[in-house]
Amino acid sequence: MEGEHLDTQQKAQQVNFDRSKYGAFAEIGAGQEVARWFFRAGGAAGTISKSMSAYDMAVSDAIYGPADRYVSRQRLNKMLEHEYELMYERLAKQRGASTKFFVFADTVAARSYTRKEDGNGWMGIRFQTEPLAPPNDIIIHVRLLDQDNLLQQEALGVVGVNLIYGAMYLHEHPEKLISTLLDNLSPNRVEVDMIKFSGPVFATVDNRVMSLQLVEQGLTNAAMFNADGEVVNAADMLYKKPILIERGSFRPITKTTLHMLQSAMAQFVQEPQVQGEEVVVLFEMTLKNLTDSGTIDHKDFLERVDMLGAVGKTVIVSNYAEYHRLASYLFRYTKKLVGVVMGVPTLKELFEEKYYADLEGGILESFGRLFKNDLKLYAYPHKDSANNCILTANNLRVAPHLLHLYAYLIENQCIVGLRDYQEEYLGIFSRDTLVKIRAGDPGWESMVPPQVSKIIKERKLLGYAG
């Protein structure tokens, strides 16, 4: 049955009829929606050792310890740890030699009479792939997008069944497991924006690639991980913080790339609404940045990510080709100032109306969405080699009928020219650097930061032969 497309009931039945698996369910926040599927499917007595829900905060704290936030990754981990240890302690002697134990847990905030925003929650499973073997974990973060509480609960139950089924029968194929998480759901009902695999059976799994898979396969439009490669949840990372973000291909990171960010940061932190705040700095790659000949090369992706890690940056991978969609995503988590760093050539492209043909309001609608919240574009100068002049945000020329729009954005400081720039960096481009790396031209080393040069040579990245 594993190769077939199963509905939710069939998945629950297959787990129930598999007598080698036995586990517990602990669910907080939206009812016992996942366990309910297994009880309804029949045969649950052979699968479920316990099903519980600690709704009262005092009761939850008594079981799992106190928590600052009850819908959090930390709370989910406590639930998994506590329930798995308890189950193993009680049942290992009796049936450990023949049973693959598992624990499923979730902690969710769904829509309610008093809570009107989108639901969100953490779900996870700790499971054995063989009796007596050490356990493995899969945890995910979900956003529940239905406007009705009952529909959100229903969607939660389906995702939970898919996660349990995938862990038990698809753990050897993580990419396929990801592709089944939204089985029997329409994509506009649930978003899975974070996933992490851990444990012996996932020793070779790179969670950065799994994050990319979430975006590639359409389970979310953006995923994040920090410089250490640890996948992070956007809400935890961005909540109520000012954000400075630079988009690029980063193939490789050049001295210009970093200086653009440094120059923007120097002006960004002087903004009244940013002073004294902790700024989140992000480097963003879109799927378009990663696509080469219609496909995404995961090895090439990891090489770029490793270079970004070498300079200590958090990475966001997104499917937001349009800047106004990226802005909308960031303002989902913060109302503080957002700064977007770009070169003057990219700024000029933003005023090309051909990119807004799919919007009824064209460029005005796009800019209305982009600047409706507290957002600024920070533009780094560009050297026009043909005319031997330096183009800045203040002397850039756009189409005549857009001059007044551009002047308005400059005057209101929606577009800000970066004052600090290095003229010698203006002629450095990633594409030229990459050509030199692959051609064995040593001149590339002066075009990238020392830590990037070091990792390229040590690990022979981007086609470097040495």
C-alpha positions in Angstrom: 0.0 0.0 0.0 3.0 2.3 0.5 3.3 3.1 -3.2 -0.4 4.0 -3.6 -2.1 7.3 -2.8 -3.9 6.6 0.5 -6.6 8.7 2.0 -6.3 9.7 5.7 -8.4 6.8 6.9 -6.4 4.3 5.1 -3.1 5.7 6.4 -4.4 5.5 10.0 -5.7 1.9 9.4 -2.3 0.8 8.0 -0.6 2.1 11.2 -3.2 0.5 13.4 -2.9 -2.9 11.7 0.9 -2.9 12.0 1.4 -4.8 15.3 5.1 -4.0 15.4 4.4 -0.3 16.3 3.0 1.0 19.5 2.9 4.5 20.9 1.4 7.4 22.7 -0.3 10.7 21.7 -0.1 14.0 23.6 -1.9 16.9 22.0 -2.5 20.4 23.3 -4.5 23.3 21.9 -6.9 22.1 19.2 -8.5 18.9 20.5 -7.2 15.4 20.0 -7.5 15.7 16.3 -4.7 13.3 15.3 -5.5 10.6 17.8 -9.1 10.8 16.8 -8.3 9.5 13.3 -6.6 6.4 14.7 -9.6 5.7 17.1 -12.0 6.1 14.2 -10.0 3.9 11.8 -10.5 0.8 14.0 -7.9 -1.4 15.7 -6.4 1.5 17.7 -6.0 -0.8 20.8 -3.1 -2.4 19.1 -1.4 1.0 18.4 -2.2 3.5 21.1 -0.9 3.0 24.6 -2.1 6.4 25.8 -3.8 9.5 24.5 -3.8 12.6 26.5 -4.2 16.4 26.5 -3.1 18.8 29.2 -5.1 21.9 28.4 -4.8 23.7 31.7 -1.5 25.6 32.0 -1.0 24.5 35.6 -1.5 20.9 34.6 0.7 21.2 31.6 3.5 22.8 33.7 3.1 20.0 36.3 3.8 17.4 33.6 6.3 19.1 31.3 7.7 21.9 33.5 7.1 25.6 33.2 7.2 27.3 29.8 7.4 30.9 28.7 5.4 30.0 25.6 3.1 27.0 25.3 3.0 26.9 21.5 6.7 26.6 20.9 9.4 24.3 19.7 10.8 24.1 23.3 7.4 22.9 24.6 7.1 20.3 21.9 10.5 18.9 22.6 9.6 18.6 26.3 6.5 16.8 25.4 8.3 14.3 23.2 11.1 13.7 25.8 8.7 13.2 28.7 6.2 11.0 27.0 8.8 8.8 25.3 10.8 8.3 28.5 7.7 7.5 30.4 6.4 5.0 27.8 9.8 3.3 27.5 10.1 3.0 31.2 6.7 1.4 31.5 6.7 -0.9 28.5 10.2 -1.7 27.4 10.6 -4.7 29.7 7.3 -6.1 28.6 7.5 -5.6 24.8 10.6 -3.7 23.9 12.3 -6.6 22.1 9.5 -6.9 19.6 8.0 -3.4 19.4 9.0 -0.1 17.6 7.9 2.6 20.0 6.7 6.0 19.0 5.4 9.2 20.5 3.4 11.8 18.6 3.0 15.3 20.1 1.6 18.6 19.1 1.0 22.0 20.7 -1.3 24.3 18.6 -3.1 27.6 18.8 -6.1 27.4 16.4 -8.7 30.0 15.7 -11.3 30.5 18.4 -13.9 32.9 19.6 -11.2 35.1 21.1 -8.3 34.4 18.7 -9.0 35.5 15.2 -5.6 35.2 13.5 -4.2 32.2 11.6 -3.6 29.1 13.6 -0.1 27.8 14.0 1.5 25.0 15.9 4.4 22.5 16.4 4.0 18.8 15.7 6.6 16.1 16.1 7.1 12.4 16.3 9.8 10.4 18.1 10.1 6.9 16.8 12.1 3.7 16.5 12.8 2.1 13.2 13.8 -1.2 14.9 13.0 -2.7 18.3 15.6 -1.6 20.9 17.1 1.0 18.5 17.6 4.6 19.6 14.8 6.9 18.6 14.7 9.5 15.8 12.8 12.7 15.6 10.9 14.7 13.0 9.4 18.0 14.0 7.5 20.5 11.8 5.9 23.9 12.3 2.6 24.5 10.6 0.4 27.5 9.8 -3.4 26.7 9.6 -4.9 29.0 7.1 -8.6 28.1 7.2 -10.9 30.8 8.5 -13.0 28.4 10.6 -11.9 26.7 13.8 -13.4 23.4 12.9 -11.7 23.4 9.5 -8.4 24.2 11.2 -8.8 21.3 13.6 -9.7 19.0 10.7 -6.6 20.0 8.8 -4.4 19.6 11.8 -5.6 16.0 12.2 -4.8 15.2 8.5 -1.3 16.6 8.7 -0.6 14.7 11.9 -1.7 11.4 10.3 0.5 12.2 7.3 3.5 12.9 9.5 3.1 9.7 11.5 2.6 7.6 8.4 5.6 9.2 6.7 7.8 8.6 9.7 6.9 4.9 9.9 7.0 4.0 6.2 8.9 6.8 4.3 11.7 7.7 6.7 14.3 6.3 4.2 13.1 8.8 1.6 12.8 12.2 3.4 12.0 14.1 0.2 9.1 11.8 -0.5 8.0 12.1 3.1 7.9 15.9 2.7 5.8 15.5 -0.5 3.1 13.6 1.4 2.7 15.9 4.4 -0.2 17.7 2.7 -1.8 14.6 1.2 -5.6 14.9 1.2 -5.5 18.7 1.8 -5.6 21.6 -0.6 -2.4 23.7 -0.5 -4.3 26.8 0.6 -5.3 25.2 3.9 -1.9 24.5 5.6 1.6 25.7 5.3 4.6 23.7 6.6 7.4 26.3 7.0 9.9 24.4 9.0 11.0 20.8 9.3 13.9 19.1 11.1 15.0 15.5 10.9 17.3 14.1 13.6 18.5 10.7 14.9 20.6 7.8 13.6 18.4 7.0 10.7 18.7 10.6 9.5 22.5 10.9 10.0 23.1 11.7 6.3 20.1 14.1 6.0 21.0 17.8 5.6 18.2 19.8 7.0 19.1 22.8 4.9 18.2 20.8 1.8 15.0 19.7 3.5 14.2 23.4 4.1 14.8 24.0 0.4 12.5 21.0 -0.4 9.7 22.7 1.6 9.9 25.7 -0.8 10.6 23.6 -3.9 7.6 21.3 -3.3 5.2 24.2 -2.5 4.6 23.5 1.2 5.7 27.0 2.0 7.1 30.1 0.3 10.0 30.6 2.6 12.3 28.7 4.9 15.2 29.8 7.1 18.3 28.4 8.7 21.1 30.1 10.6 24.9 30.2 10.0 25.4 26.9 11.8 22.9 25.2 9.5 20.2 24.9 12.2 16.7 25.3 10.7 14.8 28.1 12.5 11.2 29.2 12.6 10.6 32.6 11.0 8.2 33.7 13.8 10.9 32.9 16.5 13.6 34.7 14.5 11.8 37.8 13.3 9.1 38.5 15.8 8.8 42.3 16.5 12.4 43.0 15.3 13.7 45.3 12.7 15.1 43.4 9.7 17.8 44.1 7.1 17.8 41.8 4.1 19.9 41.5 1.0 18.9 39.3 -2.0 21.4 37.7 -4.3 22.7 34.6 -6.0 25.9 34.6 -3.7 27.8 32.6 -6.2 30.1 33.5 -4.6 29.8 36.2 -2.0 32.0 39.1 -3.0 33.6 42.0 -1.1 30.9 44.1 -2.7 28.1 41.9 -1.3 29.3 42.4 2.2 30.1 46.0 1.9 26.6 46.7 0.6 25.3 45.2 3.8 27.8 47.0 6.0 27.0 50.3 4.5 23.2 49.7 4.7 23.6 48.7 8.4 25.5 51.8 9.2 22.6 53.9 8.0 19.8 51.5 9.1 20.8 51.6 12.8 20.6 55.4 12.8 16.9 55.3 11.9 14.9 56.6 14.9 12.7 53.5 14.9 15.7 51.2 14.9 18.0 52.8 17.5 18.5 50.5 20.5 16.8 47.5 18.8 18.3 44.1 17.9 18.5 44.0 14.1 18.0 40.7 12.3 20.2 40.4 9.2 19.2 38.0 6.4 20.7 36.9 3.1 17.9 35.8 0.8 18.1 33.4 -2.2 15.0 32.9 -4.3 14.3 29.7 -6.3 15.0 31.8 -9.4 18.5 32.6 -8.0 19.1 28.9 -7.6 17.7 27.6 -10.9 20.1 26.7 -13.6 18.8 25.2 -16.8 15.4 24.7 -15.2 16.6 22.6 -12.2 18.1 23.3 -8.8 21.4 21.7 -8.1 21.4 20.8 -4.4 25.2 20.5 -4.2 25.5 24.0 -5.7 22.9 25.3 -3.2 24.9 23.8 -0.2 28.1 25.4 -1.5 26.5 28.8 -1.5 25.0 28.2 1.9 28.4 27.1 3.3 29.9 30.4 2.1 27.2 32.4 3.7 27.7 30.4 6.9 31.4 31.3 6.7 30.5 35.0 7.0 28.0 34.2 9.8 24.7 35.0 8.1 21.2 33.6 8.5 19.8 32.5 5.2 16.2 32.6 3.9 15.2 30.6 0.8 12.1 31.9 -0.8 9.7 31.7 -3.7 9.1 35.4 -3.6 10.2 36.7 -7.0 8.4 40.0 -6.4 9.7 42.3 -3.7 6.2 43.3 -2.5 5.5 39.6 -1.7 8.8 39.3 0.2 7.8 42.5 2.2 4.3 41.0 2.9 6.0 37.9 4.3 8.3 39.8 6.6 5.6 42.1 7.9 3.7 39.0 8.9 6.1 38.8 11.8 7.1 42.4 12.6 5.8 45.9 12.4 9.3 47.3 12.9 11.4 48.9 10.1 12.4 46.6 7.2 15.4 47.5 5.1 16.0 45.9 1.7 19.6 46.2 0.4 20.2 46.3 -3.4 22.4 47.7 -6.0 21.4 50.6 -8.3 20.9 48.2 -11.3 18.3 46.2 -9.3 16.6 49.5 -8.2 16.4 50.5 -11.9 14.8 47.1 -12.7 12.1 47.8 -10.1 10.9 50.6 -12.3 10.6 48.4 -15.4 6.8 48.2 -15.8 7.0 44.9 -17.8 7.5 43.1 -14.4 4.0 44.1 -13.2 1.9 43.0 -16.1 0.1 40.4 -13.9 -1.0 43.1 -11.4 -4.2 44.9 -12.2 -2.8 48.1 -10.8 0.6 47.6 -12.4 3.6 49.3 -10.9 1.5 51.5 -8.6 -0.1 48.4 -7.0 3.2 46.7 -6.5 4.8 49.8 -4.9 1.6 50.4 -2.8 2.0 46.9 -1.4 5.8 47.2 -1.0 5.8 50.5 0.9 2.4 50.3 2.7 4.3 49.4 5.9 7.6 50.7 7.3 10.0 49.7 4.6 13.0 51.4 3.0 15.2 50.4 0.0 18.9 51.0 0.5 20.6 51.4 -2.9 24.4 50.8 -3.3 26.0 52.8 -6.2 27.0 51.3 -9.5 29.8 52.2 -11.9 28.7 52.7 -15.5 31.9 51.7 -17.3 30.5 52.8 -20.7 30.2 56.4 -19.5 32.8 56.2 -16.7 30.3 57.6 -14.2 28.9 56.4 -10.9 25.1 56.0 -10.7 23.5 56.5 -7.3 19.9 56.5 -6.1 20.0 60.3 -6.4 21.1 60.6 -10.0 19.4 57.5 -11.4 17.1 58.2 -14.3 13.8 56.2 -14.8 11.2 56.4 -17.5 9.9 60.0 -18.0 6.3 59.2 -16.9 7.7 57.6 -13.6 10.0 60.6 -12.7 7.4 62.0 -10.3 6.8 58.7 -8.6 10.6 58.2 -8.2 11.0 61.7 -6.8 8.2 61.1 -4.3 9.9 57.9 -3.0 13.3 59.6 -2.8 11.9 62.7 -1.0 10.0 60.5 1.5 13.1 58.4 2.1 11.4 55.2 0.9 14.5 54.9 -1.3 17.7 55.8 0.4 21.1 56.1 -1.3 24.0 54.5 0.5 26.6 57.1 1.2 29.6 54.9 2.2 30.8 52.9 -0.8 34.2 51.7 -2.1 34.8 52.6 -5.7 37.1 49.7 -6.2 34.3 47.3 -5.3 31.9 48.7 -7.9 33.5 46.7 -10.6 33.3 43.4 -8.8 30.5 41.0 -9.9 29.7 37.5 -8.7 29.4 36.2 -12.3 33.0 37.5 -13.2 34.4 36.1 -10.0 32.9 32.7 -10.7 34.4 32.7 -14.2 37.8 33.4 -12.7 37.5 30.6 -10.1 36.6 28.0 -12.7 39.3 29.2 -15.1 42.0 29.0 -12.4 42.7 32.8 -12.6 44.1 33.7 -9.1 42.6 37.2 -9.5 39.4 35.9 -7.9 40.9 35.9 -4.4 41.0 39.6 -4.3 37.3 39.8 -5.1 36.0 37.9 -2.2 36.3 38.2 1.6 39.2 36.2 3.2 36.9 33.7 5.0 35.1 33.0 1.7 38.4 32.5 -0.2 39.5 30.1 2.5 36.5 27.8 2.4 36.4 27.8 -1.4 40.0 26.6 -1.5 39.8 24.2 1.3 36.6 22.5 0.1 37.1 23.2 -3.6 33.7 24.9 -4.0 32.2 26.3 -7.2 34.5 24.3 -9.5 37.7 25.5 -7.9 40.5 23.1 -8.9 43.4 24.5 -7.0 
